[in-house]
């Protein structure tokens, strides 16, 4: 009887330890993403309220939004979630190295206006995703790199690229909204059925764009 009790105690202890480790990793990643979003908002103050372009070319090389916003960030390390790393990964579309966790919402550039979208024109910033967890992925779509890994520096949609935007924190992901606050959400759509790719819900009360309301019109229900 005592032997059975000891096994149960050990099993419960191991489970609690695992849960504590998951929560610790989530909190650490949440802190880094919060610092990253703060740096991006500082960038907008010097650039007419606009976020950096998702990709750009300089000296014949493709670079990401992280490169151009680097002077506003406390450290490159805040762009890496320890529980969702992308070591050795390259950007899926342009092939440059992108060993970072977070993806910038692509809707802030060239979707609703030519070039970068002014944050002041966004009616429901607290419910609009700015940074989404990505990380590395592999498979038939991966290039023949040393590690065979891709990553995405921009966020398109969880239903369009479900393998690219994972939920590493016990089935949840961290998301930074356009007002700078960061939350942990359960992704609402990993399949396209019933989902609006442009405006629809990412998770919780955070949406792909403008709280799920085109033009900020809250007279009806948000797009799912």
C-alpha positions in Angstrom: 0.0 0.0 0.0 2.8 2.4 0.9 4.5 1.5 -2.3 1.5 2.4 -4.3 1.1 5.7 -2.4 4.7 6.6 -3.1 4.2 6.0 -6.8 1.2 8.3 -6.8 3.0 11.0 -4.9 5.9 10.9 -7.3 3.6 11.0 -10.3 1.7 14.0 -9.0 5.0 15.7 -8.1 6.3 15.2 -11.6 3.1 16.5 -13.1 3.2 19.6 -10.9 6.8 20.2 -11.8 6.0 19.9 -15.5 3.2 22.3 -15.2 5.4 24.8 -13.3 8.1 24.5 -16.1 5.5 25.2 -18.8 4.1 28.2 -16.9 7.7 29.5 -16.2 8.5 29.3 -19.9 5.3 31.0 -20.9 5.9 33.9 -18.5 9.5 34.3 -19.7 8.3 34.5 -23.3 5.5 36.8 -22.4 8.0 39.2 -20.9 10.2 39.1 -24.0 7.3 39.7 -26.3 6.1 42.6 -24.2 9.5 44.3 -24.4 9.5 43.6 -28.2 6.1 45.3 -28.6 7.3 48.3 -26.5 10.3 48.7 -28.8 8.1 48.6 -31.9 5.8 51.3 -30.5 8.8 53.4 -29.7 9.8 53.0 -33.4 6.4 54.3 -34.5 6.9 57.5 -32.5 9.8 58.3 -34.7 8.2 57.2 -37.9 4.9 59.0 -38.2 3.0 56.3 -36.2 3.9 53.5 -38.6 5.5 50.1 -37.9 8.5 49.0 -39.9 8.1 47.2 -43.2 8.0 43.4 -42.8 10.9 42.9 -45.3 13.2 45.2 -47.1 16.4 45.1 -49.2 19.6 46.8 -48.3 23.0 46.4 -49.9 21.5 43.6 -52.1 20.3 41.6 -49.0 16.9 40.9 -47.7 16.3 42.0 -44.1 13.4 41.8 -41.7 11.5 44.3 -39.6 13.6 43.2 -36.6 16.7 44.5 -38.3 15.3 48.0 -39.0 13.8 48.3 -35.5 16.9 47.0 -33.7 17.9 50.4 -32.3 14.6 50.5 -30.3 15.0 47.0 -28.8 16.8 46.3 -25.5 18.4 43.1 -26.9 18.1 40.6 -29.8 17.3 37.9 -27.2 13.8 39.3 -26.5 12.8 38.1 -30.0 13.4 34.5 -29.0 11.0 32.5 -26.9 13.0 29.8 -25.0 10.0 27.4 -25.4 9.6 28.2 -29.1 13.0 28.7 -30.7 13.9 28.9 -34.4 17.6 28.2 -34.4 19.0 27.7 -37.9 15.7 28.7 -39.6 15.4 30.9 -42.7 12.5 33.1 -43.9 10.2 31.0 -46.0 9.7 33.5 -48.8 13.1 35.3 -49.2 15.5 32.8 -47.8 17.3 35.1 -45.3 18.2 33.9 -41.8 15.4 34.4 -39.3 16.1 32.5 -36.1 13.4 34.3 -34.2 10.1 33.4 -32.7 7.8 36.4 -33.4 6.0 37.4 -36.6 4.7 40.9 -37.4 1.1 41.1 -38.6 1.4 41.6 -42.4 -1.8 43.7 -42.5 0.2 46.7 -41.2 1.9 47.0 -44.6 0.3 47.3 -48.0 -3.0 45.6 -47.3 -5.3 48.4 -46.2 -3.2 51.3 -47.6 -0.1 51.6 -49.8 3.0 51.1 -47.6 2.8 51.1 -43.8 -0.6 51.6 -42.1 -0.8 54.4 -39.5 -1.6 53.1 -36.1 -3.7 56.1 -35.4 -6.1 55.0 -38.1 -6.7 51.7 -36.3 -10.0 52.0 -34.5 -9.7 48.9 -32.1 -6.0 48.5 -31.4 -6.3 46.5 -28.2 -8.1 43.8 -30.1 -5.8 43.7 -33.1 -2.8 41.4 -33.3 0.6 43.0 -33.8 3.0 40.2 -32.9 2.2 36.5 -33.1 4.3 33.5 -32.1 5.7 31.6 -35.0 8.9 29.5 -34.5 10.5 27.0 -36.8 8.8 24.4 -38.9 10.0 21.7 -41.3 8.7 19.2 -43.8 8.1 19.0 -47.5 7.9 22.8 -47.6 11.2 23.3 -45.9 14.3 24.3 -48.0 17.5 22.2 -48.2 19.2 24.2 -45.4 21.6 22.7 -43.0 18.8 22.2 -40.5 15.9 22.0 -43.0 13.9 24.7 -41.1 11.7 27.5 -42.2 10.3 30.4 -40.2 8.1 33.3 -40.9 8.9 36.9 -40.0 5.3 38.0 -40.8 1.9 36.8 -39.6 -0.7 35.8 -42.3 -3.3 33.6 -40.6 -3.3 30.6 -38.3 -5.8 28.8 -40.6 -3.8 29.5 -43.7 -0.4 28.4 -42.2 -1.3 26.3 -39.2 2.1 24.6 -39.1 3.9 28.0 -39.0 2.1 29.5 -36.0 2.2 27.0 -33.2 0.7 27.0 -29.7 3.7 26.0 -27.6 2.4 26.9 -24.2 0.2 24.0 -23.2 -2.0 24.5 -26.3 -1.8 28.3 -26.2 0.3 31.1 -27.8 1.3 34.6 -26.7 0.1 37.5 -28.7 1.0 41.2 -28.6 -1.8 43.6 -29.5 -1.4 46.8 -31.4 -1.6 48.9 -28.1 1.4 47.0 -26.7 -0.3 44.7 -24.2 0.5 41.0 -24.4 -1.9 38.1 -23.7 -1.9 34.3 -23.9 -4.7 32.9 -26.0 -6.0 29.6 -27.3 -6.0 29.8 -31.1 -9.6 29.9 -32.4 -9.0 28.7 -36.0 -6.4 26.2 -37.3 -8.8 25.3 -40.1 -10.5 27.7 -42.6 -14.1 26.6 -42.0 -16.2 29.5 -40.7 -13.1 31.8 -40.5 -12.5 35.2 -42.0 -8.9 35.3 -42.9 -8.5 39.0 -43.1 -10.4 40.2 -40.0 -11.3 37.0 -38.1 -10.5 36.0 -34.5 -7.1 34.8 -33.7 -7.9 33.9 -30.1 -9.6 35.3 -27.1 -10.6 38.8 -27.9 -7.7 39.4 -30.2 -8.4 39.4 -34.0 -6.4 39.5 -37.2 -7.6 43.1 -37.7 -9.5 45.8 -35.9 -11.3 43.6 -33.5 -13.0 41.7 -36.3 -14.9 44.8 -37.4 -14.2 46.3 -40.9 -13.8 50.1 -40.7 -14.3 49.8 -36.9 -18.1 49.4 -37.3 -19.2 47.7 -34.1 -22.8 47.8 -35.0 -22.8 44.0 -35.7 -20.9 41.0 -34.4 -17.2 40.7 -35.2 -16.0 38.6 -38.0 -15.0 35.1 -36.8 
